[in-house]
Amino acid sequence: MPLTADNILARTGVRSKYRSVLRISIMLLVAPSILLAQSTIRHPHPEIPTSVSFRNDVMAVLSKAGCSAGTCHGNKNGKGGFQLSLRGQDPDIDYLTLTRDLFARRIDPLDPEQSLILMKATTQIAHEGGLRFQMESEEYEVLRRWITKGMPNDLASAPKLERIEITPQEKVLIEPASQVQLQVQAKFADGATRDVTTLAVYEPANGLAKVSHDGLVRRQNAGETTVLVRYLHCQEPVRLAFVPARPGFAWTKMPVNNYIDEHIFAKLQRLRMNPSELCSDQVFIRRAYLDLLGILPTAEEARAFVSESSGSGRRKEAPSSKSEIRNLKSDTGRNVTSVAIEKNTFAKRSRLIDQLLERPEFTDFWALKWADLLRVEAHSLDQKGVQNFHHWIRQSIAENKPLDRFVRELITARGSTYSSPAANFYRPNRDPVTRGRAVAQVFLGTRLQCAECHNHPSDRWTQNDYYDWASLFARVGYKVIENNREIGSDQHEWKGEQIVFIARDGAVKNPRTSKEAQPRFLGMNSPANASARAHELNQSLQSAGGTSGSANNADNQDDLKELAVWLTSPTNTLFARVQVNRIWYQLMGRGLVDPPDDFRATNPASHPALLEALAQDLVTHKFDVRHLIRLIMNARAYQLASEPNDTNAGDEMNYSHALIRRLSAEQLLDCQSQVTGVPLRFAGFPVGMRAAQLPGVRPESKGKRRANQWDQFLEIFGKPPRLLTTDTERSCECNMGQAFQMISGPTINELLAEKMNRVSRLLAANKSNTEIIEELFSTALTRAPKPEELKNLLPGLESAHDRRAELEDIVWGLLNSKDFVFRR
């Protein structure tokens, strides 16, 4: 009979109520002899090291089996009375839980196979989590051997994992290829390398692929996917593309305007996709106006641009110096005449881009984007604060303030929120952790929220990182001069002047350690003590053209000034990448990293080399936003048509064709006003102010929120309330409420019924029906009506008893057409 605790107890005849205590005593007394006897037994899986490491093997098994996942025992409340740290973030706690919690009832060193942790995971006894691994599996054997050896704790002695390397990191598979085997190598601090392919966790980002237990990726559908590979605390992404064979595919070589095209077209060629043709002049001018100004070109501007000779008005400077266009070289197979025409077309479009960048509407529209991000809303800032902050943002854009200087002024702002407008940045962010999250997300593209309660499950940030970063903002204080809030119980409403200042003291408590967090820049390994911070800041200052040594006075440290220098330093490449990606997203409709404020290893860029090149370009040109916009818009990739071809119809992330997207709330309302010729009337603002010029979101008082139909329209179409510091708070999704607004809402009805609108003026000008229709099409859609459209519309207009009513119907149809509502 085997020598187990149960067999010994059976022989004693001890009453059952005392058996639990005696069982533990027997285990402690006889364990050494049993362990010695069992050490000579031969076991399967000889590839598993004889000495099993708790840190590097057992913790990996718990993660591989899903035991430490958030849906299982990694939940903050655990499951079934058994709680592990989420994804193994705290091995010390997990060791104690396994070996001490509830008298170590989950493990049995005298009879390892009878351990609850093994029997439940293999469903030998009931387990709510189901089967986690088989009895003959590697996971089972690792746990069994560890228990057999007496559950050794090697947390202090085991070599620490430094990184993992995956092969391949990126691969394109063209049919019939449909699978690829991933290999994972773990690199440890002692220099050892180990194959951990079977113990790594594989998480595909979408349903395009499935991954086996041992890392074999199988295609489920065509497209691109990312597989997150995780082993212990390290994780890396693998980018895979499953490409249809496309028999007969031939790459159409395209001329490139700048390095953007080189990167975009190189990937398209690898994916066996041809880019779409260039868009027409009518589409381009409409696209450029909407993207830069937020409005439509007038009919006269559109006609002048389309009919303009590409050679007229040519500037003297070389195209590459300002327009960012390289000399287009003809290649064999392309007609030289068509190449020349195309070159002139790009030159004409480049001149238009330069003109639009100097218009005041550009300043208005791009100030709107920053107002969204910086939470310019009256509930927290009050109306005067909103006006002052928005004016400062707008003025910064008007004077083309370098982006790094713009951010430094925001971070270091203090003083009255009325006389020092940038100080309003801190007014809605009332506590250190909120400030830390806002700065990280807006300027570093880093979403830290998940690290507040536990280590970030899909990024490298720990709880210590989260609270150390937040502590940089702990000394920000407020002196409330007055607060005349309308609702006394609303603690988030502020109405009156405030002074933002830096207090002498301030700290953030780390709940994990119950100690004060140490101020530390995000990503730095050591606390931001005087010497470490001085060295880092001096490097940043030298890169930014500052004076070395200015950060050496440890007694007079200003955390925010130091942070501002480090954050915007040319050596901080993440800052430049995030700002470049945001501008790319605003122009192209999708970020190279998407969402645009979610930078992490597990959400890699679609074109990483292009992102790096653009970031370096921004730094080289002193963070000049207009230069970057000009560069992107002059690329052929920006000017492609939205109509796909046979090879790129399913592509939404490689810029093979322009992405169609709905106009934003402000664009839609301003364009409706422009087409109908009726100025907007917002409460408290001058008649004719465009929606994109509004400094805030809505009237201060909640009671006045629905008082203006224009504000209601903007809210329905996705204008954000500006309660979050993220690019994704604004919504351009379509819904039924928007459809009802467009069909019969008060806004569109009032614009159409206005006595002195565009229809009235066209009728008063005694224009023919054909001329009126052509004018309306040119104004609304930036193109002339097609012959079939004229054929359909003219008979009804000619026979109408009420000509104006018929024209109102035509305008209503134009405003509801896809060509009007969507940017192509």
Phi, psi and omega in degrees: 000134181298147179274095179232165179299322181295320180292321179296316180296324181297326182285335186282332183073020181290143180299147189298329185289343178261357189291326182300315181293315181295325181301314180295320179298315179298318180301317182290327183283317188259356183304315182303316182292323180293316180299321179296319180292319185284342181292342181270354181283138178277142184232158175289182181056060180297345181287344178283131179304144180301318178267109181275132180268129176294314183297314190259344181247304183296315180297325178293321179294317179299325178284316180300319182282352180084007182295325183263013178286160181296336179274355182237228184286351175281355175300148184299338177255002182068189177220130177060032180080005181242119183234129174245162175289146183299123179052030175069032184287342182228083182299328181299313179295318181296324178296315179295321179298317183286323189256349183232328186298132179053048179057033178056040184292345185273352180228152183222094182292340178284327179219078189307323182296341179268006179295136180301324183296333177270318185291321179289317183296333179260008179058030171290333169231163186305135181216118182300329181281357178076191181288124179257328174196163181273161181294333180266010185278165177295321181299315179300315185292323178298312180294319181296317181293321179297317179294318180300323182281002178094021179053055182297144178255109181247026183300329182273336187253336183294141178297137183278138177290128180261320181194167172237150178236130183247139175235126352278157176275336180208139180203141174252123181247118181259133180311139013274359178302131185221003179208157179211139180266124176272142176239131184242123177248130178261132179251124184253163185296334180275008179091355182286148176236138184219139176280117182240028182305320184279344180257352179284156178259136182240124183231101177290145184283337181210187184273012181285344182213153172238145183241131179284172178306323185259017172089020175270117182266126180242135179292137172250331179200166180284148178138187180252143179216163175239134174250120176276123179252125186230132173221120187053233184269358182261143177212144181219147178268151173238123180265126180231143176231125176257112190252130174299153183297322183047070180305138179082006180298136175225128181289128176267109183290127182249143171291149182249145178268326178201186186293341176301313179297323180300316180292314183296313185288329178297318179289320178301321179295320178296326181273003180058048176232134173266140176291156177290171178289168174294147176286162179286166178299323179297317179292321183295314183294322177296315179299314182296317179297315181295318184287325184263323186249340182078011179227176179266154170291149174290164179300322181293317179296318181295315181296320180296320181292315182294321183274352182296135172290130185299338182271347184283146177068022183293136180283159184283326184291155180295144182304323185291339183283329184236315185275352177063029178252129175279163174295123180283126182257132177283149177237166181301137180098349178250137179292128183299323179297316180295326177295318180295319179297318181295320179298317179293325178297316178296322179296318179296317180292325178297320178297321179297317179302314179299320180294316183293325180295342181262358183277148180297332179297330176298315179299316180299312187290322181278339170292326177302320182295317179288327177298324175298312185292323187267009174060053178276091181216146193287338183297323180262329187260342192066167190296321181291320177298319177299312182300315183292316181295314180297320179297320179295317178298312182298317180295323179297320179288320181299321181269007179055047179299131178305142187296325179293321178293321177304315182288320178300320180294326176293312185294322185267004184295142174201170183106195182293136177288352175266317183266343176239081191305323183297339179296342178296345176302324183273350187293317177279347181259086197273352181224162186301319183290325177293319177296317181298316179296319182296312181295318180297319185283318184285319189255342178239002178059033186241121178265107186265355190308319185293339182275003179291320184257338182197169176303144184298126184289339183233018178214177186272358188280136179256172175299322178298318176302316184299310185281329175295320177294315180298328183293342175298336183256011188288338185267002176290127180231168182228137169248111183276108179291315175204156176213095182262055182296147182281331179243108187301329183277352182275099183286351181261357180267131178230126181223098182145169184288144175226152176250122175267127182218169178254116182283164178293320184235164178165137181209161176238133180269129177276113184295338180288320182259347185060026177238164177292134178290151180260122182307129184207132176295145183297124179098346175281140184280333183251154177302152183280063177284175189301312185288316181296318183290322180298318180297314181297317183290323179297323176297317180295319181296319178296320179294325181273001180087015181274190183260124179295141178097349183289348180257012188274348181279096185288338183284338182241044182292134172245102186303320185288321178294319178295318179299317182298320179292314180296317184300315187262008180296142175303337179282345177270083187294336180297320179301312181295320180297319181295316182291321176298315182296323180295317180292320176300316179299317182292332181266323187261348177088352178206132180287153169301322164253126185225127002298156189289347179243035181227067180275122175198161181299331182273003174228067190290159178291147177291330180224077187300321180293323177294319178299318179295318180296318179294320179297317179295324178296318179297317178295315180300324181263029171058039176058042179275109184294318181297324176299316182294318179299316180299319180298313183292315184289337177277350177291145177299327181301323178291328188266011177290154177288159178277343180288123180281166172250187185297335185267338186240016186299328182265005185276130177230004185225003183242007173061036176283342175206161180294139178275129177280131178216150181290147177298147177290169183303313182292319177301315184296314182291318179295322180288324175297317178298321181292317182293317182280345180073027182246120179292147179278154181229096178266137182301127178086003181231158181298148176298134179098353176295130180283157181299325181289345180270350182297130181286326184245204186253313186199171176304148183303309185285134177296332179292337180263004188300324183259011186288339185238123183294334179292317177297322179296319178300313181299320179295318181296325183267017166101011175295128187285151175286354179061048176258352182231147176264076182209152177286344188261004177291326177287136181243133173244021177285152180265147178210174184293324178301321178293321179299316179295322178298318182288327184280313187215021182289161182295330182295306183292326178294319180293321179295320181287327184274349180305131187296324184252045179272189185295323179301315180299318182291324178292321177294321181292338181277000178058037177280155177287165180299319179297317180296321180294315180297317179298321179294317180295318178296316181297323181287318185274320188246359180058037176201160176282156178293146176286156181306320181290330177291317176298319181298325181281327188270326186297315181303317180295322179289322181294325185263002185289137174285326178243097185298320181296316180299321178295320179292324176299321178295321179295316179296319177302317179297321179294317181293338178261000181285152178297326180297334179271316188286335184248145175268124184249000000 
